[in-house]
């Protein structure tokens, strides 16, 4: 990337650069510089992040939550904690979190550990349909057959998935749909909007902000500037 030319375009635009090669800002600041970069023939991608507000109904979105590894957590018996094993393979919860989740989840099972206060997620239902990606940039298939797909942040839940996730509170997803093609991916755990909102309101800590998965109406309302690659 021609960094001096990029810096020229970015200067005074109102965007910030948290790390090399990445700029962040509101749509009104990002879209003009994105269009200018593309006009100059500079390769760049427009990524979208979503944050629900008071007008967004929790049954219309889900969330991916970045769980803190258990060895990095400061556990308190009276404070809810939702964690993961150090290899990231298993979700863990203490009793305070189980008490929170019990009335807002269905078909979710936890198994207590014999050697401590945490329980392991033993079972959770799976979404009935793939998660839709509006725009994908890169496809990379691993040796196990699963794909890693770079996309623009617009992850969409179908009506069936929204209804299912709202009913069950938590669910696994193991595939994306891009332009009508289904791609298996490493399973990831998704939380219904009402469940993620509850956990956040009770002070459960995560390593990064939630990544919100939206409905098609919200995805289609996003201003994408002069983006060309749409599904």
PyMOL commands that set and color helices and strands:
alter all, ss='L'
color gray80, all
select helices_A, chain A and resi 3-10+27-39+58-60+70-72+95-102+159-168+193-201+216-221
alter helices_A, ss='H'
color red, helices_A
select strands_A, chain A and resi 16-19+22-24+62-64+68-69+82-84+91-93+109-112+119-123+131-133+136-141+147-151+155-156+170-178+181-192+211-213
alter strands_A, ss='S'
color yellow, strands_A
deselect
rebuild
show_as cartoon
